[in-house]
């Protein structure tokens, strides 16, 4: 969380916001301990880029994480990279099937990148993927990662972005880099 976001959170708390919003301020002083998975690292890198552009950070949504992971595993298992699943599913279909109540969905996919830093750099180098990373419309993100050492690409990444009228589905006290 950058200084601008911290100040915004403090103002929200001062104006009588919910306990949940005020907990964000507490996390500045005492950040939650969590295991930084590849997915959380992707979220952290994307949110750092968004912060430099004065955009709000994306919140991790467990339903989007489930849909992104399922698609990453599908690509790894079947040795392809694309927005359509091996069953013909689209990003919006997968988000809805994972019970994400979306009003907007976008997706970045990639393969062959060895780390979270390199996949995010690759997406930033692609105008359409960069647009998804920096969209002012999206609020939530889910990231999937899978490996298939026997495939040509070896690594498969998915970032599923969404906007919803509902708050993100997260774990209590969840880690949101």
N, C-alpha and C positions, 0 to 999 in steps of 0.2 A: 504494500500500500504506500503510495507516495504522499507527500505533505499535503497536496491539494485535496486528495481523497480523505486524509485524516481530518483536515479542517472541516470539510463538508460533513463528515460523520459527527464531529464534535458539535457542529451547528444543529444537525438533526436531533442529537440527544438533548441539546439545550432547549430545543423547541418542543420537547415532550414526546419524542418518538418512542417506539416500542422498545422493550427490553432487548429484543434481538438486534435492532439497529445499534443500540448502545453497546452491545457486546462486541461489535466491530471495533469500537474505540478501545475496549479492554484488551483486545487481541493485539493492538499496536504495542502496548506495554508488555504483554505476556502472550506472544504468539503461540498458537496450538502446536504441539509436537505431533508430527505425522511422518510417515514414510513417504518420501518423494519418489513416486513411481515415474516411469517414463511419461505417462499421461499428465501427471501433475507438473512435471518439468516443462512439457509443451505448454500447458496453461500458464505457468509462470513466465515463460519467454514471451508468449503472445500478450499477456497482460503488461509486461514491461514495455513492449512496443506500443501498446495502446496508451499507456501512461505518458510516454514521450509525445504522443499525439493529442494529449489532453482528453482522452476517451475514458469512459468508465470501464473498470475491469469486468471481465466475464466471470460469472459464478459457475462452478461445476454443478452439473445436474446428473444425478445417478442414472436416471432413465436414458439420458443422452449418452452417458458413458456405456451403458449396457448395449445400446444400439450401435455405437461406434465400435465397441469391442467385437460384437458379433460380425460386423462387416469386415473388420480387419482380419478376423480369423477365417472368414469365408474366402477373402482374397488369398490369404496364405495357404489355406487348404487346397484351393483350386488353381493357384499359380497365375492369377490375373490381377490387374489393377484397373479400377473403374468405379464410376458412381452407381452403376446398376449392379445389383448383387447377382450371384450365380442363379438365383431363382427369379430374376427379373425385377426385384424390389428396388424402389427408389429411396433416396435419403428421407424424404418426407414420409413415405410408407413405413420405413424402419423406425423413425422417431415415434410415429403414432402407435406402431405395434409394441413399442416399449413403454407405452402409456404416457408419453410426453404430449401435453395438450398445446400443440404449437399453433402460432399464427404466422410464423415465418421459419423456414429451415434452409440452411446452406451447408455445404460439405466441402472439405478439402481432403484429398487422398494423395498418397505418395508411396513409393516403394524404393528400396535400395539405399535409403539413407540410414547411416549407422547409429545416429543419436538424435535426441530431442532437439538439440541446437541445430543440427544440420537439416532436419526436416523443416523446422520453422524458417531457417534461412532460405531453403528452397521455395517454400510457399511465399515468402516475402519477395523473391525474385520473379514470381509469376503474377502479373497484374490481376487476374481474376481471383487467385488465391489470396493475394494481399488485400483485395477488396473485402473478402470474407473476414480476414483477421481484423480489419479496421472498420468493419461495418458499425454504424451508429444504431442500427436496428436490432442487432443481436444482443442478448442479455446473458445467455447461458451457453455452456460448452460441455461436450463430452469427447474424450479422446480414447481411441483404441489403438492397440499395438499388438502385432503378432509376428512370429518368425516361422520361416520354413527354410531350414538350411539346404534342403535339396532343390529349392527353386532358384531360378536365375537371379531374382531380385533379393531374396533372403528375408528382408524386413518389409513390413506393410503397416502403414500409418493411416489413421482416419481422425479428422477433427470434424465433429458434427456440431454446428452452431444452431441456436434456436432463440426464438422470442415467444413468450407465452404470457397469457393473462394471469397464470398461476405462479407462485413462488417456486424456485427450483426445489426438486426433491433431493435432499441431502441427508447425511447422517447427522445425528445430534452432535453439536460441537465439531462438525466436519471441518476438514482441512481445506481451505480455499486459498491457494497461493495467489 
